[in-house]
Every structure is written in C-alpha cells, then in structure tokens.
C-alpha cells in the first residue's frame, strides 16, 4: 500500500543545516507532484515547497524558505528530500511530505518529522 | 495572517450540522480547486474533500464541500464527538510564481 515515511529531523543550532528524507513505497514517486508542508508548534499548516512530476522537475518554494531550502528527488531510491540551510528559530516545526493526487489535493501524508532550531 | 480566511473555531451539538467557511480571492479560490483536510492532535492531516466538492473513497457523505466565487465551505452533518478536530482548506494561488495556500484552520468542538 501507499506509504510515506519521513526521517532526518532533530535539534539543530540557528544557522545550521539539516536534510529531511521522505521514503515512498507503493507508488512511483516521480509520477506525482510532491509537496513539503510544515506545522509550527500549536500553529496551522504551511506549504513550503513542491516538485513537479516527470523529468522536468519544476520546483517552487514559499517566500519563507526560498534561497535556503532545496527540494529534490532520487528516482532510484524513490525518495524525496528537503535540504534545509541557514536554519532559523522560526523554522521549528513538524515537517510533512505529501503526495499531490488531484489538482493539489494531498491524498497521502507522511507521519511528520520534528525539526527544532535552538541554541 | 493567512490569505485564506477561516473562522478560528466553530461548535455545535452532536447530531447537528456545522459549516466551515474559507474565504479567498480571484487569484486563489476564485480560479482554482479547493481541498479540505481534517487533523487530529499529533497526527498528519487527512484529505476530506478534493476538487471543491468530491469525497475520496472512505470519506462518509456526512462531509460535503462547495465553492461559490471566492469562497468555499465544508459542511458536516450528523456531528459526532469523533469529528472534533482541526479543519483546513487549501488551494493554489496563481499570483506571481504561484504557491499553495492553507487557511488558518478551524477548531471544531462538538459540545
């Protein structure tokens, strides 16, 4: 069955870097648009990035992470990644990867991985 | 402050009906599909409605969605205590380079 499993979260100091992974199973990740979405403690959902399907791999970022975060995909590993650099305290959140199914509706989500940016 | 405006909270008694609104503009809701999600504390969101008014397999018909102009609504009938959760609308915003938007979320309390 379809499953998304995130990993790579943890505690990092301000200015540091972290790489999140999202391992997909039950479907071919490159056939779908994929999103990263985050949720700060006690706050709402915030979309931060997506990557298109197929070989073109168009990527788009929210203004809050543009220039600091990079989304990518590994076809062989059927995995999605989020490289996060220059981390700030306001990046503290649970990060979810999600599959874009129909016109942006995300039908499968990972369990989330917590990123804490603190000294 | 979210571009998509939802009421912070709504409440109703078991068995009753509740409507959750999501207000946007022509660059987002007015020209794009709306999705709705349900989220319980400590868990990932779950898709309830896609393409404005369609329900994924397994979502009961107590949940319904609609869109008119630059606003969308999620309706829940026959409220159950298990429906108590946070609800979010989502849509694409076509302005500038484009981005996905979530509403600020609505906490549903079943009294």
Boltz contact constraints between the chains, C-beta under 6 A:
constraints:
  - contact:
      token1: [A, 44]
      token2: [B, 104]
      max_distance: 6.0
  - contact:
      token1: [A, 44]
      token2: [B, 105]
      max_distance: 6.0
  - contact:
      token1: [A, 45]
      token2: [B, 88]
      max_distance: 6.0
  - contact:
      token1: [A, 45]
      token2: [B, 102]
      max_distance: 6.0
  - contact:
      token1: [A, 47]
      token2: [B, 100]
      max_distance: 6.0
  - contact:
      token1: [A, 62]
      token2: [B, 99]
      max_distance: 6.0
  - contact:
      token1: [A, 96]
      token2: [B, 44]
      max_distance: 6.0
  - contact:
      token1: [A, 102]
      token2: [B, 50]
      max_distance: 6.0
  - contact:
      token1: [A, 102]
      token2: [B, 51]
      max_distance: 6.0
  - contact:
      token1: [A, 103]
      token2: [B, 33]
      max_distance: 6.0
  - contact:
      token1: [A, 103]
      token2: [B, 51]
      max_distance: 6.0
  - contact:
      token1: [A, 104]
      token2: [B, 92]
      max_distance: 6.0
  - contact:
      token1: [A, 105]
      token2: [B, 35]
      max_distance: 6.0
  - contact:
      token1: [A, 105]
      token2: [B, 47]
      max_distance: 6.0
  - contact:
      token1: [A, 105]
      token2: [B, 50]
      max_distance: 6.0
  - contact:
      token1: [A, 107]
      token2: [B, 47]
      max_distance: 6.0
  - contact:
      token1: [A, 109]
      token2: [B, 44]
      max_distance: 6.0
  - contact:
      token1: [A, 112]
      token2: [B, 44]
      max_distance: 6.0
